[in-house]
Amino acid sequence: MSAKQNAKIARHAETPTIGTRRQFIKQAVAAAAAAAAARLWPARAHAQQAAPSINVLGSNERIRLGFIGVGTQGYEAHLLNILKHAGTNNVAAVAVCDVSKHRRTEAQKAVEAAGGKAEAYEDYRKLLERKDIDAVFCATVDHWHARVTIDAVEAGKHVYLEKPMTRYLDEAFAVYDAVKRTGRVLQLGAQGCSDLKWHKAAEWIRAGRIGQLVMAQGSFMRNKPAGEWNYPIQAWCTPEDVNWNLWLGDQIKARRPFSPEDYFRWRKYYVYCAGLLGDLVPHKAHPYLLATGNPEFPVRVSAVGSKPVHSDKNTPGTPERDCPEIVQLIAEFPSGMVMHITTSSVSEQGTQEIIRGHKAYLLMGGNRVELKPERPFADEIDPETSEPFEPESFTAHQKNFFDAIRGVAKAHADIELAIRVQTLISLAEMSERLNILCVFDPKTRRITDGTGREIKPITYGTLEQS
């Protein structure tokens, strides 16, 4: 054999094979990721394992529940579903509350049909006076979320709060401070957070499997020819049935007269709701932020909305909505990650559900997580597909809430995730309605525009439609 051939063989022997090289790189990356995770997320990693320390109930102790707001969501998704699984979860519905006599009565009948008994209240504050209630489900109109939640935790109750967290940002921080002060469990009603595929994504991201996180993209799309939220108006809705002044509360500065239109279709109107940003965006923003493995406050938020179809014209007698039919939101976070969420009520074709890293990306569609390497890093990172997960459900999210109350789990949509998402939503609403870029400082809670000029967060009475 020639000297040239011997040298070639020697060089080949010193060069690791593709498999060995990939294994070496993966081991190095895993070690670096573990060290980084220990530096960046030690407190959060500990919090995920830690149990609540205040008013923890034993696993054999029955949780007694009150339901505040038993309209469509509060009645069907919460009360009826919880009654169906009450034995498994060891819970009991003992009180219901609504400003509508019809809805209170229907809720009471449902509890009785399930073999229980529930007292009915028109004013939620009377329900909260009961010492035997451990937790409440709040599914009221958005402008009551903050007051109900703060009063509930101050009364010693844990709270399952329907999304969005609050109507406005100042209320969200008031809720945050109250929950932190009292130590009660808060579970936001973004049930996608109990779909375990998002937790698998967070696990892989924390482990450095996709490299530096750079982008997240998702959408929540519908197409309602008659107009989203134009629910049927029921004959029982009269001034004699509904306590209209209590429904409005003193938060609403525009004292509108009794209106079945507003009562059933309130999500269309800014005075009560942020529209798509308040109703559909939370379904994507919560799980995507959870999946980052280290949820952050946004630092820059911009949103653009429009009404290209004017779909309300297809429902005779209903006024045109205040809010857009299409919204696109884009946000930047301190780590440099950018999130893009698209939502619509006039087109159901969504965007690709994906989380992008520098070295690999995660496909989030369906019931699995697919990890795929970026082309330049194909030798370093193996593709992988997770096991299939159960789809999101109210049942799983409610059980997680009960487990958190008992101290055996962490609430999947806890107060820390909720305040970060509500900040994103509120800044997006300000951006769209005021036609500005919103810059946020999490330490001072101060908002400025692109020029550095301070902007006061909008709240009740700030704008004509608020």
C-alpha positions as CSV (number, residue, x, y, z in Angstrom):
1,M,0.0,0.0,0.0
2,S,1.4,3.4,-0.9
3,A,2.2,6.1,1.6
4,K,-0.6,8.3,0.1
5,Q,-3.1,5.5,0.7
6,N,-1.9,5.0,4.3
7,A,-2.2,8.7,5.0
8,K,-5.7,8.7,3.6
9,I,-6.7,5.8,5.8
10,A,-5.2,7.4,8.9
11,R,-7.1,10.7,8.2
12,H,-10.3,8.7,7.8
13,A,-9.7,6.9,11.1
14,E,-9.3,10.2,12.9
15,T,-12.5,11.7,11.5
16,P,-15.6,10.7,13.4
17,T,-18.5,9.1,11.4
18,I,-21.7,11.1,10.8
19,G,-23.4,9.1,13.6
20,T,-20.6,9.6,16.1
21,R,-20.4,13.3,15.2
22,R,-24.1,13.8,15.6
23,Q,-24.1,12.0,18.9
24,F,-21.2,14.1,20.2
25,I,-22.9,17.4,19.1
26,K,-26.2,16.3,20.7
27,Q,-24.5,15.4,24.0
28,A,-22.8,18.8,24.0
29,V,-26.0,20.7,23.2
30,A,-27.9,18.8,25.8
31,A,-25.3,19.6,28.5
32,A,-25.3,23.3,27.5
33,A,-29.1,23.4,27.5
34,A,-29.3,21.8,30.9
35,A,-26.9,24.4,32.3
36,A,-28.8,27.2,30.6
37,A,-32.1,26.0,32.0
38,A,-30.7,25.8,35.5
39,R,-29.5,29.4,35.1
40,L,-32.6,30.9,33.4
41,W,-35.6,29.0,34.9
42,P,-34.7,27.5,38.3
43,A,-37.6,29.3,40.1
44,R,-40.1,28.4,37.4
45,A,-39.0,24.8,37.3
46,H,-39.4,24.6,41.0
47,A,-42.8,26.3,40.8
48,Q,-44.0,23.7,38.4
49,Q,-43.5,21.0,41.0
50,A,-44.5,23.1,44.1
51,A,-48.0,22.8,45.6
52,P,-50.1,25.7,46.7
53,S,-49.4,26.5,50.4
54,I,-52.6,28.2,51.3
55,N,-56.0,26.5,51.9
56,V,-54.9,23.2,50.3
57,L,-57.7,20.6,50.4
58,G,-57.0,16.9,50.9
59,S,-57.5,14.5,48.0
60,N,-60.5,12.9,49.8
61,E,-62.1,16.3,50.7
62,R,-65.0,17.4,48.6
63,I,-64.6,20.8,46.9
64,R,-67.8,22.9,47.1
65,L,-68.4,25.1,44.2
66,G,-70.3,28.3,43.3
67,F,-71.0,29.4,39.8
68,I,-71.2,33.1,39.0
69,G,-72.6,33.7,35.6
70,V,-74.6,30.7,34.2
71,G,-75.3,31.9,30.7
72,T,-74.3,29.7,27.7
73,Q,-70.7,29.2,28.7
74,G,-71.2,29.1,32.4
75,Y,-74.1,26.7,32.1
76,E,-73.1,24.3,29.4
77,A,-69.3,24.2,29.5
78,H,-68.9,24.6,33.2
79,L,-72.0,23.7,35.3
80,L,-73.4,20.8,33.2
81,N,-69.9,19.4,32.5
82,I,-68.8,19.6,36.1
83,L,-72.1,17.9,37.3
84,K,-71.4,15.1,34.8
85,H,-67.9,14.4,36.3
86,A,-68.7,15.5,39.9
87,G,-68.2,12.0,41.3
88,T,-64.9,11.5,39.6
89,N,-63.6,14.9,40.7
90,N,-65.2,14.7,44.2
91,V,-66.9,18.1,43.8
92,A,-70.3,19.5,44.5
93,A,-72.2,22.4,43.0
94,V,-73.9,24.2,46.0
95,A,-74.6,27.7,44.6
96,V,-75.4,29.5,41.4
97,C,-75.6,33.2,40.6
98,D,-76.9,35.2,37.6
99,V,-78.6,38.5,37.0
100,S,-81.3,36.6,35.0
101,K,-84.0,34.8,37.0
102,H,-84.6,32.5,34.1
103,R,-80.9,31.4,34.0
104,R,-80.7,31.0,37.8
105,T,-83.8,28.8,37.8
106,E,-82.4,26.6,34.9
107,A,-79.1,26.2,36.7
108,Q,-80.9,25.2,40.0
109,K,-82.9,22.6,38.1
110,A,-79.8,21.1,36.5
111,V,-78.2,20.7,39.9
112,E,-81.3,19.1,41.3
113,A,-81.6,16.7,38.3
114,A,-78.0,15.6,39.1
115,G,-79.1,14.8,42.6
116,G,-77.8,17.9,44.4
117,K,-79.1,21.2,45.7
118,A,-77.9,24.7,45.0
119,E,-79.0,28.0,46.4
120,A,-79.6,30.8,43.8
121,Y,-78.3,34.3,44.1
122,E,-78.9,37.5,42.0
123,D,-75.9,39.3,43.4
124,Y,-72.5,37.4,43.5
125,R,-71.5,39.1,46.7
126,K,-74.1,37.2,48.6
127,L,-72.7,33.9,47.2
128,L,-69.2,34.9,48.3
129,E,-70.4,35.4,51.9
130,R,-70.9,31.7,52.3
131,K,-68.0,30.1,54.3
132,D,-68.7,26.6,52.9
133,I,-67.7,27.5,49.3
134,D,-64.2,26.6,48.4
135,A,-64.0,27.8,44.8
136,V,-66.0,29.7,42.2
137,F,-66.4,29.6,38.4
138,C,-66.7,33.0,36.9
139,A,-68.3,33.2,33.5
140,T,-69.8,36.7,33.5
141,V,-69.6,39.4,30.9
142,D,-66.0,40.5,30.6
143,H,-66.3,43.8,32.5
144,W,-67.3,41.9,35.7
145,H,-64.2,39.5,35.6
146,A,-61.9,41.7,37.7
147,R,-64.4,42.6,40.5
148,V,-65.7,39.1,40.9
149,T,-62.2,37.6,41.0
150,I,-60.8,40.1,43.5
151,D,-63.8,39.8,45.8
152,A,-63.6,36.0,45.5
153,V,-59.9,35.6,46.4
154,E,-60.3,38.2,49.2
155,A,-63.2,36.0,50.5
156,G,-60.8,33.0,50.5
157,K,-62.1,31.3,47.3
158,H,-60.1,29.8,44.5
159,V,-61.2,31.0,41.1
160,Y,-61.7,29.5,37.7
161,L,-62.0,32.6,35.5
162,E,-63.2,32.6,31.9
163,K,-61.0,34.2,29.3
164,P,-60.1,37.0,28.8
165,M,-58.7,37.6,32.2
166,T,-60.2,41.2,32.4
167,R,-61.7,43.8,30.2
168,Y,-58.8,46.3,30.6
169,L,-55.1,46.2,31.6
170,D,-55.3,48.2,34.9
171,E,-57.9,45.6,36.1
172,A,-55.6,42.7,35.2
173,F,-52.8,44.0,37.4
174,A,-55.3,44.6,40.2
175,V,-56.3,40.9,39.9
176,Y,-52.7,39.8,39.7
177,D,-51.8,41.7,42.9
178,A,-54.9,40.3,44.7
179,V,-54.2,36.7,43.7
180,K,-50.5,37.0,44.7
181,R,-51.4,38.6,48.0
182,T,-54.0,36.0,49.0
183,G,-52.2,32.9,47.6
184,R,-55.4,31.5,46.1
185,V,-55.4,29.4,42.9
186,L,-56.5,31.1,39.7
187,Q,-57.1,29.1,36.6
188,L,-57.8,31.0,33.5
189,G,-60.4,29.4,31.2
190,A,-58.1,28.8,28.2
191,Q,-58.6,25.1,28.1
192,G,-56.0,24.6,25.4
193,C,-53.4,24.9,28.2
194,S,-54.4,21.5,29.4
195,D,-53.7,20.0,26.0
196,L,-50.4,18.3,26.9
197,K,-48.8,18.8,23.5
198,W,-48.0,22.4,24.5
199,H,-46.3,21.0,27.6
200,K,-44.2,18.7,25.4
201,A,-43.2,21.6,23.3
202,A,-42.1,23.5,26.4
203,E,-40.1,20.5,27.6
204,W,-38.3,20.3,24.2
205,I,-37.7,24.0,24.1
206,R,-36.3,24.2,27.6
207,A,-34.0,21.3,26.7
208,G,-32.6,23.2,23.8
209,R,-33.9,20.8,21.2
210,I,-34.7,23.6,18.7
211,G,-31.9,26.0,19.6
212,Q,-32.7,29.6,20.3
213,L,-36.5,30.3,20.1
214,V,-37.1,32.8,17.4
215,M,-40.8,32.8,16.3
216,A,-44.3,31.5,17.1
217,Q,-47.2,31.5,14.7
218,G,-50.8,30.5,15.1
219,S,-54.4,31.4,14.2
220,F,-58.0,31.1,15.4
221,M,-60.3,31.4,12.4
222,R,-64.0,31.3,11.9
223,N,-66.4,32.2,9.1
224,K,-69.9,33.2,10.2
225,P,-72.0,34.5,7.3
226,A,-74.6,35.9,9.7
227,G,-71.9,37.6,11.8
228,E,-69.9,36.1,14.7
229,W,-71.7,36.3,18.1
230,N,-75.2,37.2,16.7
231,Y,-76.8,34.7,19.0
232,P,-80.6,34.3,19.0
233,I,-82.4,36.6,21.3
234,Q,-84.7,34.7,23.7
235,A,-88.2,35.7,24.6
236,W,-87.6,35.4,28.4
237,C,-85.1,38.2,28.3
238,T,-87.2,41.1,29.6
239,P,-86.6,44.0,32.1
240,E,-88.6,41.9,34.6
241,D,-86.2,38.9,34.2
242,V,-82.8,40.6,34.0
243,N,-81.4,43.0,36.6
244,W,-80.0,45.3,33.9
245,N,-78.3,47.8,36.3
246,L,-76.5,45.0,38.0
247,W,-75.5,43.5,34.6
248,L,-74.0,46.9,33.6
249,G,-72.4,47.7,36.9
250,D,-71.0,51.1,37.7
251,Q,-67.9,50.3,35.5
252,I,-69.8,51.1,32.3
253,K,-69.9,54.8,31.9
254,A,-72.4,54.9,29.1
255,R,-75.7,54.1,30.8
256,R,-77.3,52.2,28.0
257,P,-81.0,51.4,28.4
258,F,-82.1,47.7,28.7
259,S,-81.1,45.9,25.5
260,P,-81.5,42.2,24.7
261,E,-79.2,43.0,21.8
262,D,-76.4,44.0,24.2
263,Y,-77.3,41.2,26.6
264,F,-76.9,38.4,24.1
265,R,-74.5,39.9,21.6
266,W,-72.2,41.8,23.9
267,R,-69.0,40.5,22.4
268,K,-69.6,42.7,19.4
269,Y,-69.3,45.9,21.3
270,Y,-66.2,47.6,22.8
271,V,-68.0,48.9,25.8
272,Y,-68.2,45.2,27.0
273,C,-65.5,43.3,25.1
274,A,-62.4,43.5,22.9
275,G,-64.0,41.4,20.2
276,L,-61.8,38.9,18.5
277,L,-58.9,40.0,20.7
278,G,-60.9,39.2,23.8
279,D,-62.7,36.0,22.7
280,L,-60.6,34.1,20.1
281,V,-57.0,35.3,20.5
282,P,-56.7,33.9,24.1
283,H,-57.3,30.4,22.7
284,K,-53.9,30.7,20.9
285,A,-51.9,33.2,23.0
286,H,-52.1,31.2,26.2
287,P,-50.9,27.8,24.9
288,Y,-48.3,29.4,22.6
289,L,-46.8,31.4,25.4
290,L,-47.0,28.4,27.7
291,A,-45.1,26.4,25.1
292,T,-42.1,28.7,25.1
293,G,-41.2,27.2,28.4
294,N,-40.5,30.6,29.9
295,P,-43.5,32.9,29.4
296,E,-42.5,36.5,29.1
297,F,-44.3,39.9,29.1
298,P,-44.3,41.4,25.6
299,V,-42.1,44.5,25.1
300,R,-43.5,45.7,21.7
301,V,-47.0,45.0,20.3
302,S,-48.8,46.0,17.2
303,A,-52.2,45.0,15.8
304,V,-54.2,45.8,12.7
305,G,-57.9,45.1,12.2
306,S,-60.5,45.6,9.6
307,K,-64.2,44.9,8.6
308,P,-64.1,43.9,5.0
309,V,-67.4,41.9,4.9
310,H,-69.7,43.8,7.3
311,S,-71.4,40.5,8.1
312,D,-73.9,41.9,10.5
313,K,-76.0,43.1,7.5
314,N,-77.0,39.4,7.1
315,T,-78.8,39.4,10.5
316,P,-81.8,41.7,10.2
317,G,-82.3,44.1,13.0
318,T,-78.8,43.9,14.6
319,P,-76.5,46.9,14.6
320,E,-73.0,46.7,13.1
321,R,-70.3,45.6,15.5
322,D,-67.7,48.0,16.8
323,C,-64.9,45.5,16.6
324,P,-63.0,44.2,13.5
325,E,-63.8,41.0,11.6
326,I,-60.1,40.4,11.0
327,V,-57.2,41.1,13.4
328,Q,-53.5,40.4,12.9
329,L,-51.3,40.7,16.0
330,I,-47.5,40.8,16.2
331,A,-45.5,41.0,19.4
332,E,-41.8,41.0,20.4
333,F,-40.6,39.6,23.7
334,P,-37.4,40.3,25.8
335,S,-35.7,37.1,24.5
336,G,-36.1,38.3,21.0
337,M,-38.9,35.9,20.1
338,V,-41.6,37.3,17.8
339,M,-45.2,36.0,18.0
340,H,-47.7,36.4,15.2
341,I,-51.4,35.5,15.8
342,T,-54.1,35.9,13.1
343,T,-57.9,35.7,13.9
344,S,-61.0,36.2,11.9
345,S,-64.8,35.8,11.9
346,V,-65.1,36.0,8.1
347,S,-62.5,33.4,6.9
348,E,-61.8,30.0,8.4
349,Q,-58.6,29.2,6.6
350,G,-55.8,29.4,9.2
351,T,-52.1,29.8,9.1
352,Q,-49.6,27.0,9.8
353,E,-49.3,26.2,13.6
354,I,-45.6,26.4,14.2
355,I,-42.9,27.3,16.7
356,R,-39.6,28.2,15.1
357,G,-36.1,27.8,16.6
358,H,-32.7,28.7,15.1
359,K,-31.8,25.0,14.7
360,A,-35.2,23.3,14.4
361,Y,-38.9,23.9,14.5
362,L,-42.0,22.4,16.0
363,L,-45.2,21.7,14.1
364,M,-48.2,22.1,16.5
365,G,-51.1,21.1,14.3
366,G,-53.1,18.0,15.2
367,N,-52.6,16.0,18.4
368,R,-48.8,15.5,18.2
369,V,-45.7,17.7,18.2
370,E,-43.4,17.2,15.3
371,L,-39.8,18.3,15.7
372,K,-38.0,18.9,12.4
373,P,-34.4,20.2,12.0
374,E,-33.6,23.3,10.0
375,R,-31.5,22.3,6.9
376,P,-28.2,23.6,8.1
377,F,-28.5,21.6,11.3
378,A,-29.7,18.3,9.9
379,D,-26.5,16.5,11.0
380,E,-26.9,17.8,14.5
381,I,-30.6,17.3,15.3
382,D,-32.7,14.2,14.7
383,P,-36.4,14.7,13.7
384,E,-38.9,13.4,16.3
385,T,-42.6,13.0,16.6
386,S,-44.2,12.9,20.1
387,E,-46.8,10.4,21.2
388,P,-50.4,11.4,20.5
389,F,-52.2,13.5,23.1
390,E,-55.8,13.8,24.1
391,P,-57.4,16.9,22.5
392,E,-58.1,19.9,24.6
393,S,-61.2,19.8,26.7
394,F,-63.0,21.6,29.4
395,T,-63.0,18.4,31.4
396,A,-59.2,18.1,31.6
397,H,-58.8,21.8,32.3
398,Q,-61.4,21.7,35.1
399,K,-59.8,18.7,36.6
400,N,-56.4,20.4,36.6
401,F,-58.0,23.3,38.5
402,F,-59.3,20.9,41.2
403,D,-55.9,19.2,41.4
404,A,-54.2,22.5,41.9
405,I,-56.6,23.4,44.7
406,R,-55.7,20.0,46.3
407,G,-52.0,20.8,45.9
408,V,-51.2,17.8,43.6
409,A,-50.7,19.9,40.5
410,K,-49.9,23.3,39.2
411,A,-52.7,25.2,37.4
412,H,-51.9,25.1,33.7
413,A,-53.2,28.6,33.1
414,D,-52.1,30.2,36.3
415,I,-51.9,33.8,37.3
416,E,-48.4,34.3,35.9
417,L,-49.4,33.1,32.4
418,A,-52.7,34.9,32.6
419,I,-51.2,38.4,33.3
420,R,-48.7,38.0,30.5
421,V,-51.3,37.1,28.0
422,Q,-53.7,39.8,29.1
423,T,-50.9,42.3,28.7
424,L,-50.5,41.1,25.2
425,I,-54.2,41.4,24.5
426,S,-54.7,44.8,26.0
427,L,-51.7,46.3,24.3
428,A,-53.0,44.8,21.0
429,E,-56.4,46.4,21.5
430,M,-54.7,49.8,22.3
431,S,-52.5,49.5,19.2
432,E,-55.4,48.7,16.9
433,R,-57.9,51.3,18.3
434,L,-55.4,54.1,18.8
435,N,-53.4,53.3,15.6
436,I,-50.0,53.1,17.5
437,L,-47.2,50.8,18.3
438,C,-47.3,49.9,22.1
439,V,-44.0,49.6,23.9
440,F,-44.2,48.0,27.4
441,D,-41.9,48.0,30.4
442,P,-42.7,45.0,32.7
443,K,-40.8,46.5,35.6
444,T,-42.7,49.8,35.7
445,R,-45.8,48.7,33.8
446,R,-45.4,51.8,31.7
447,I,-46.6,52.0,28.1
448,T,-45.1,54.3,25.5
449,D,-45.6,54.7,21.8
450,G,-42.9,54.4,19.1
451,T,-41.6,57.9,19.9
452,G,-41.2,57.3,23.6
453,R,-44.3,59.3,24.6
454,E,-46.1,57.8,27.5
455,I,-49.6,56.4,26.8
456,K,-52.1,55.8,29.5
457,P,-53.8,52.4,29.2
458,I,-57.3,52.6,28.0
459,T,-60.0,51.8,30.5
460,Y,-63.7,52.5,31.2
461,G,-64.6,55.9,29.8
462,T,-61.3,56.6,28.1
463,L,-62.7,56.3,24.6
464,E,-66.2,56.9,23.3
465,Q,-66.8,53.2,22.9
466,S,-65.5,52.1,26.3
